[in-house]
Amino acid sequence: MKWKLAARSEKMNPSVLREILKVAERPGIISLAGGLPSPRTFPISAFAQACAQVLDVNGEAALQYAASEGYGPLREAVAHMLPWDVDPAQVLITTGSQQGLDLVAKVLLDPGSKVLVETPTYLGALQAFSPMEPDPVSVASDAEGVLPDDLRAKAAGSDARFIYLLPNFQNPTGRTMSEARRAAVVDAARQVGLPIVEDNPYGELWFDQPPPLPLTARHPQGCIYLGSFSKVLAPGLRLGFLVAPKSVFPKLLQAKQAADLHSPIFNQRMVHAVMQDGFLDRHVPTIRALYKHQRDVMVDALQQEMKGMDVEFNKPDGGMFLWLRLPQGIDTVALLPKAVERGVAFVPGAPFYADGGDPRTLRLSFVTASEEQIRQAIAALADAIREQLAHIAAARTEQLLADAPAP
């Protein structure tokens, strides 16, 4: 049987990250690649109690089909926990925040329509947008995110559908937008009439102080906001949410109905049960403390192991990721197999760029490996980098000798 594939399927490519994770699953590999929350943070006993409670109180409803919008009390709880005035009718429970990206793409993008993104941006968003065949446009960015002037320039006359932003502890760089930059970005988007899709899966994972208010709090009618329970409870639940203006919410709901009817109602009821009595207020600080310690261990290891190698890296204020830029001449895609040979995996940075990225960059996750594993992995990575630098230096010397005039 010959299957004829839709043209859009050509835009569906394997996830670079998922392919690397397969490598990272090999015995003896320390993975600093995946954005997986630490299993030590999963509130297993709380979910065991919630599971029994949900089945005991109304097990039939918990195992039945349900409304596509989501479980009403959970929608109300989401609206209540957000730092601006949200009508629960604007909250749509999604199967992970990744589904939120898929719904946004289906509703807002046409083939050839432009979507603005940060430089670099979340790889999973580029994948979610890709089947709709848009034209992603990178907006110049610095340590605080997108530059408002370049946002205006890229949006002007382009009929861009929206700009996709992760203001808090961004994936992949770990950077955070300052309050002043947020105000400037919202002002720029308003001036050019550009909607904002704000993705905030990491916002609760701050270490010393919470980040500034979301962009959506400043411009609720011009933003779609995406959130997740994966990073504060457990990713296996596959629950997230979006908050949308009432003008676009019905179409997002219709796209959701067509995709999966509704997110698992049993999981929704369990999450709502767990969230009662201020559980998140008690639980999330334990995640922050663990991840802050893990970040400090990785930063210390990098400072020790990367001395004298001209390696640049940041110290994020929260989240799960740290971003490196290696010396000129190193391609992290080529470096990865050398690192794996030494027992460590990372994610090369180039796939996170919409228009071809800096081949010297890479992303590290500091939340899953133990302190001992982090130090061992960074030492192995440094050894792989030194080998590459030695090869580069040898090649340059060989080229200089070849170019030298004959005696």
VMD Tcl script that draws the C-alpha trace (Angstrom):
set ca {
  {0.00 0.00 0.00}
  {1.38 3.40 -1.00}
  {0.48 6.16 1.45}
  {0.38 9.71 0.10}
  {1.47 12.09 2.81}
  {0.12 15.60 3.27}
  {2.51 18.38 2.30}
  {2.49 19.65 5.88}
  {3.99 16.37 7.07}
  {7.22 17.39 5.36}
  {7.48 20.11 8.01}
  {7.34 17.54 10.80}
  {10.89 16.64 11.71}
  {12.26 14.53 14.56}
  {12.91 16.43 17.77}
  {16.63 17.01 18.09}
  {16.18 16.95 21.85}
  {14.26 13.67 21.83}
  {16.93 12.04 19.68}
  {19.62 13.21 22.11}
  {17.60 11.89 25.02}
  {17.73 8.43 23.42}
  {21.52 8.68 23.51}
  {21.39 9.93 27.09}
  {19.50 6.81 28.14}
  {22.52 4.62 27.43}
  {24.09 3.08 30.55}
  {26.83 5.23 32.02}
  {25.75 8.51 30.37}
  {25.16 11.51 32.63}
  {22.49 13.58 30.90}
  {22.58 17.35 31.20}
  {20.41 17.47 28.08}
  {16.72 17.03 28.81}
  {14.50 19.55 30.50}
  {13.15 16.91 32.86}
  {12.15 18.01 36.37}
  {13.91 16.19 39.16}
  {11.89 13.13 40.25}
  {12.84 14.06 43.81}
  {10.32 16.91 43.55}
  {7.32 14.73 42.66}
  {4.75 14.78 45.51}
  {3.94 11.08 45.30}
  {2.22 10.75 48.68}
  {0.04 13.77 47.98}
  {-1.08 12.23 44.70}
  {-1.73 8.87 46.33}
  {-4.11 10.57 48.75}
  {-5.67 12.66 45.98}
  {-6.21 9.56 43.83}
  {-8.10 7.80 46.61}
  {-10.09 10.93 47.36}
  {-11.12 11.51 43.75}
  {-12.25 7.92 43.32}
  {-14.06 7.82 46.64}
  {-15.91 11.12 46.27}
  {-16.98 10.91 42.64}
  {-15.16 8.11 40.86}
  {-17.76 7.74 38.10}
  {-17.40 11.37 37.01}
  {-13.62 11.17 37.27}
  {-13.56 8.26 34.81}
  {-16.13 9.68 32.38}
  {-15.88 12.04 29.41}
  {-15.87 15.70 30.45}
  {-16.12 19.27 29.18}
  {-13.50 20.35 26.67}
  {-12.84 23.58 28.57}
  {-11.62 21.61 31.58}
  {-12.72 20.83 35.12}
  {-14.55 23.89 36.41}
  {-12.99 24.03 39.90}
  {-9.50 23.65 38.41}
  {-10.16 26.48 35.96}
  {-11.26 28.62 38.88}
  {-8.13 27.69 40.83}
  {-5.92 28.65 37.88}
  {-7.69 32.00 37.49}
  {-7.31 32.66 41.21}
  {-3.56 31.94 41.30}
  {-2.65 34.29 38.43}
  {-1.52 37.82 39.36}
  {-4.07 39.71 37.31}
  {-7.87 39.68 37.04}
  {-8.78 36.51 35.11}
  {-12.27 35.24 34.37}
  {-12.29 31.41 34.72}
  {-14.23 31.38 31.44}
  {-10.96 32.48 29.77}
  {-9.03 29.46 31.10}
  {-8.65 26.38 28.90}
  {-7.07 23.27 30.44}
  {-4.66 21.69 27.95}
  {-2.79 18.41 27.66}
  {0.47 20.00 28.69}
  {1.39 23.54 27.72}
  {2.85 22.01 24.55}
  {-0.72 21.45 23.38}
  {-1.36 25.13 24.00}
  {1.34 25.93 21.44}
  {-0.24 23.51 18.98}
  {-3.68 25.08 19.40}
  {-2.29 28.60 19.00}
  {-0.53 27.54 15.81}
  {-3.67 25.94 14.35}
  {-5.85 28.93 15.12}
  {-3.50 31.81 14.29}
  {-1.07 30.65 11.59}
  {-1.45 30.16 7.84}
  {1.17 28.94 5.36}
  {3.63 31.77 4.85}
  {2.38 33.93 7.72}
  {5.12 35.40 9.87}
  {5.63 34.62 13.54}
  {8.27 36.50 15.52}
  {10.45 34.63 18.01}
  {13.34 35.35 20.34}
  {16.96 34.62 19.41}
  {17.28 31.79 20.40}
  {13.87 30.36 21.29}
  {12.21 27.20 22.59}
  {12.74 24.34 20.15}
  {9.37 22.77 21.01}
  {7.57 25.94 19.94}
  {9.29 25.93 16.56}
  {8.18 22.31 16.17}
  {4.60 23.10 17.17}
  {4.39 25.99 14.71}
  {6.14 24.19 11.86}
  {3.24 22.04 10.49}
  {1.22 25.22 9.87}
  {4.06 26.28 7.53}
  {4.68 29.79 8.87}
  {7.73 31.94 8.29}
  {9.49 32.28 11.68}
  {11.43 35.52 12.05}
  {14.10 35.93 14.72}
  {14.06 39.18 16.69}
  {17.43 40.38 17.94}
  {17.85 39.61 21.64}
  {20.27 40.28 24.46}
  {20.61 39.06 28.04}
  {17.15 40.48 28.83}
  {15.30 39.06 25.83}
  {14.03 40.65 22.63}
  {15.06 44.19 21.73}
  {11.96 46.43 21.40}
  {13.38 48.42 18.48}
  {14.05 45.29 16.45}
  {10.60 43.98 17.38}
  {9.09 47.12 15.85}
  {11.28 46.83 12.78}
  {10.51 43.15 12.18}
  {6.77 43.60 12.79}
  {6.33 46.76 10.74}
  {4.54 45.99 7.48}
  {5.09 42.23 7.90}
  {1.57 41.18 8.92}
  {3.15 39.05 11.63}
  {0.49 37.05 13.49}
  {2.14 37.18 16.93}
  {5.43 37.19 18.81}
  {6.24 34.17 20.97}
  {8.06 35.00 24.20}
  {9.33 33.24 27.34}
  {10.09 36.10 29.75}
  {10.97 33.96 32.79}
  {14.11 31.78 32.94}
  {13.87 31.18 29.25}
  {14.38 27.83 27.57}
  {17.13 27.49 26.37}
  {19.16 30.43 27.76}
  {17.81 30.78 31.31}
  {17.57 34.57 30.88}
  {14.81 36.70 32.39}
  {13.27 39.92 31.11}
  {13.65 42.86 33.48}
  {10.62 44.89 34.46}
  {11.75 47.78 32.28}
  {12.24 45.51 29.27}
  {8.78 43.97 29.77}
  {7.19 47.40 29.75}
  {9.12 48.37 26.62}
  {8.23 45.13 24.81}
  {4.53 45.48 25.61}
  {4.58 49.11 24.48}
  {6.28 48.13 21.22}
  {3.78 45.33 20.58}
  {0.89 47.69 21.23}
  {2.31 50.31 18.87}
  {2.53 47.86 15.96}
  {-0.67 45.96 16.85}
  {1.20 42.69 17.41}
  {-0.37 40.03 19.67}
  {1.87 38.29 22.21}
  {1.93 34.59 23.07}
  {3.56 34.38 26.51}
  {4.85 30.98 27.61}
  {5.58 30.69 31.33}
  {6.31 27.09 32.39}
  {9.21 28.07 34.67}
  {7.94 31.25 36.35}
  {7.45 29.67 39.80}
  {10.99 28.27 39.83}
  {12.68 31.48 41.01}
  {15.59 31.25 43.43}
  {16.02 34.53 45.32}
  {13.10 36.70 44.27}
  {10.07 36.28 42.00}
  {10.27 37.64 38.45}
  {8.34 40.76 37.42}
  {4.66 40.54 36.50}
  {3.81 38.61 33.32}
  {3.46 40.51 30.07}
  {-0.17 39.40 29.98}
  {-0.87 41.22 33.25}
  {0.12 44.44 31.48}
  {-1.81 43.74 28.28}
  {-4.47 41.04 28.87}
  {-6.45 41.77 25.70}
  {-3.35 41.47 23.54}
  {-1.86 38.28 24.96}
  {-2.41 34.55 25.15}
  {-0.79 33.13 28.27}
  {0.45 29.54 28.60}
  {1.16 27.78 31.90}
  {2.02 24.28 33.06}
  {1.69 21.95 36.03}
  {4.62 19.87 34.78}
  {7.36 21.82 36.54}
  {5.62 22.32 39.89}
  {3.84 18.96 40.24}
  {4.69 16.25 37.69}
  {5.15 16.16 33.90}
  {3.55 12.72 33.57}
  {0.16 14.25 34.29}
  {0.37 16.14 30.98}
  {-1.65 19.09 32.23}
  {-1.24 22.73 31.36}
  {-3.49 25.67 30.68}
  {-3.91 28.73 28.55}
  {-5.62 32.04 29.23}
  {-6.94 33.82 26.16}
  {-8.95 36.95 25.39}
  {-12.63 36.17 24.94}
  {-12.40 37.18 21.27}
  {-10.09 34.25 20.41}
  {-10.98 31.73 23.14}
  {-13.86 30.02 21.22}
  {-11.61 29.09 18.29}
  {-8.93 27.72 20.61}
  {-11.62 25.66 22.31}
  {-12.85 24.31 18.97}
  {-9.29 23.33 18.05}
  {-8.99 21.57 21.40}
  {-12.25 19.68 20.84}
  {-11.01 18.47 17.47}
  {-7.64 17.43 18.90}
  {-8.56 15.31 21.92}
  {-12.07 16.19 23.14}
  {-10.65 17.08 26.57}
  {-7.59 16.61 28.74}
  {-7.77 13.65 31.16}
  {-10.45 14.59 33.68}
  {-9.11 12.16 36.29}
  {-5.77 13.97 36.23}
  {-7.52 17.33 36.41}
  {-9.51 16.33 39.47}
  {-6.37 14.94 41.13}
  {-4.43 18.16 40.52}
  {-7.30 20.20 41.90}
  {-7.43 17.97 45.00}
  {-3.66 18.29 45.52}
  {-3.81 22.07 45.18}
  {-6.21 22.45 48.08}
  {-5.15 24.04 51.38}
  {-2.20 25.92 49.89}
  {-0.20 22.82 48.93}
  {1.73 24.58 46.15}
  {2.76 27.35 48.54}
  {4.41 24.70 50.71}
  {5.69 22.42 47.97}
  {7.21 24.77 45.37}
  {9.77 26.34 47.78}
  {11.32 22.89 48.21}
  {11.79 22.69 44.43}
  {13.34 26.15 44.36}
  {15.81 25.27 47.11}
  {16.90 22.07 45.36}
  {17.29 23.68 41.95}
  {19.16 26.68 43.33}
  {21.67 24.34 44.95}
  {22.03 22.39 41.71}
  {22.61 25.61 39.77}
  {25.28 26.73 42.22}
  {27.04 23.37 41.92}
  {27.06 23.58 38.12}
  {28.26 27.20 38.07}
  {31.06 26.32 40.50}
  {32.05 23.31 38.40}
  {32.11 25.41 35.24}
  {34.24 28.07 36.92}
  {36.70 25.40 38.02}
  {36.84 23.28 34.86}
  {36.61 25.91 32.11}
  {39.45 28.16 33.29}
  {41.53 29.53 30.45}
  {39.28 28.22 27.67}
  {37.31 31.38 26.84}
  {33.99 29.68 27.63}
  {31.09 32.06 28.38}
  {28.16 31.02 30.55}
  {25.40 32.67 32.57}
  {24.05 32.24 36.09}
  {20.25 32.09 35.76}
  {18.01 33.48 38.49}
  {15.68 30.49 38.28}
  {14.37 27.75 36.03}
  {16.26 24.69 34.85}
  {18.80 25.72 32.21}
  {22.19 27.29 31.72}
  {23.59 28.52 28.40}
  {27.19 28.24 27.19}
  {29.08 29.80 24.30}
  {32.32 28.00 23.47}
  {35.45 29.38 21.77}
  {35.50 30.28 18.09}
  {35.82 27.30 15.80}
  {33.97 24.76 17.94}
  {30.73 23.31 16.59}
  {28.74 21.79 19.45}
  {26.98 19.36 17.11}
  {30.38 17.88 16.30}
  {31.39 18.12 19.96}
  {28.42 16.09 21.22}
  {29.70 12.61 20.16}
  {33.05 13.39 21.81}
  {31.24 14.32 25.01}
  {29.10 11.19 24.87}
  {32.26 9.10 24.54}
  {33.28 10.62 27.88}
  {29.90 9.88 29.44}
  {28.04 13.22 29.26}
  {25.22 14.49 27.03}
  {24.07 18.06 26.33}
  {21.91 19.83 23.76}
  {23.66 21.76 20.96}
  {22.37 25.31 20.69}
  {21.89 25.68 16.92}
  {18.42 24.00 16.74}
  {17.01 26.66 19.09}
  {17.52 29.37 16.46}
  {14.78 29.99 13.90}
  {17.15 31.15 11.17}
  {20.39 29.29 11.74}
  {22.15 29.66 15.04}
  {25.48 30.15 16.68}
  {27.17 26.73 16.34}
  {29.29 27.43 19.45}
  {26.34 27.41 21.84}
  {24.88 24.64 23.98}
  {22.27 24.15 26.71}
  {22.80 22.39 30.01}
  {20.13 21.35 32.49}
  {21.19 21.38 36.14}
  {18.13 19.93 37.86}
  {18.15 16.15 37.36}
  {21.74 15.01 37.91}
  {23.17 14.71 41.41}
  {25.86 17.05 42.72}
  {28.52 14.39 42.14}
  {27.22 13.69 38.63}
  {27.19 17.40 37.74}
  {30.84 17.79 38.71}
  {31.82 14.61 36.88}
  {29.89 15.64 33.76}
  {31.32 19.16 33.62}
  {34.84 17.77 33.98}
  {34.16 15.37 31.09}
  {32.69 18.18 28.97}
  {35.72 20.36 29.65}
  {37.99 17.50 28.57}
  {36.06 17.16 25.29}
  {36.33 20.90 24.68}
  {40.08 20.86 25.32}
  {40.48 18.06 22.78}
  {38.54 20.04 20.18}
  {40.59 23.16 20.86}
  {43.79 21.14 20.42}
  {42.52 19.82 17.06}
  {41.63 23.36 15.95}
  {45.04 24.69 16.95}
  {46.80 21.80 15.17}
  {44.75 22.38 12.01}
  {45.60 26.08 12.04}
  {49.28 25.32 12.44}
  {49.15 22.83 9.58}
  {47.40 25.40 7.39}
  {49.98 28.09 8.22}
  {52.79 25.71 7.30}
  {51.03 24.79 4.05}
  {50.54 28.46 3.16}
  {54.13 29.44 4.00}
  {56.37 30.15 0.97}
  {58.89 27.48 0.12}
  {62.41 28.19 1.38}
}
mol new
graphics top color blue
foreach p $ca { graphics top sphere $p radius 0.5 }
foreach p [lrange $ca 0 end-1] q [lrange $ca 1 end] { graphics top cylinder $p $q radius 0.2 }
display resetview
